[in-house]
Amino acid sequence: MRRNYLGIGIFCCNLFLMASMQSGCGFERFQPVLPDQIAGFSLANLESIQDDERLTDDEKRDQIRTAINAPMTVEGDRLVEFLFTLNVP
């Protein structure tokens, strides 16, 4: 008896997911958090900034911001902080 209820629940869940995907429940409105490519900036550039022991952390963040031309907004701050803390292999 329980087995039938489980099957009906899974069916209803799948039906709901398919219906919400067809109706476009807003997933297309999300923008990517990180840009696909930052022109002229590579992981080698980032690593050289991160490894420069002459710079303070704030100076490193400023150099990253300048190199990627990040805006002085909350989003730009997040991107700079992400790149600053990124572990480059």
N, C-alpha and C positions, 0 to 999 in steps of 0.2 A: 504494500500500500504506500509506504513512504517513497518508494522508487518512482512511482507515478507522479507524485507531487514535485520531486526533484526535477524530473524531466519537463514538467509543465513550467516550472520556475526558470529553468535554463532556456526553454523555448521563448518564454515571454521576455526574458532579459535580452536575448538575441534580437527579437522582434523590435524591442524598444531602441536598441543600439542602431539597427538598420534604419529605422524610421528617423531617428535624430540625425544620422549622417546624411540621409536624403534631403532632409529639410534644411540642412546647413545651419547647424545650431551655433554658429559663431566662431568656429575654429579658424576660418579663413581670415578673420579680422586680426589675429595675432601677428605681430611683426617679429622677425628674427631679432634676438637680443644682440648678437654680434654681427658685424658686417662680414660678408663673405670674403672680402679681400681688402687689405689696406694697401693702397698703391705705394710702392717703394719701401715697404716695411716688411722685414722678414723675421723669422725666429732668431737668426744670427744677429740682427740688429738689436733685438730685445735682449738676447743673452749678453751682448757687449755692454749694454746699459746696466743690466742687473749685476754684472760682475765687476763693474768699475768701483773699486774700493775707495776712491778719492771723493766720491759723491755721497751725500746724505740721502736718506730715504725720500725726503721731500724733493731733493734735486733730481733724483731718479724718476720720480713721478712726473715732474715738470718736463724732463727730457722725453719721456714716453708720450706725454700729452702733445708736445710740440711735434714729435716725429709722426704721430698718427693724425694730427690736426683734430684732436678731440675737443668738442665744445665745452664751455664752462657751465655745464648743466649737471643735474643729478645723473643722467644717463652717461655723460662723458666721464664723470667721476667714477662710476661703476666700471666702465670699460678700462680706464687707466688702472684702477685698483686690481681688476682681474688680471691684466697683463703684468702688472708689477709683481703679483704673487704667483703667477704662472711658473710652474717648474718646467724649464726647458730641458729636454733630455739631451 
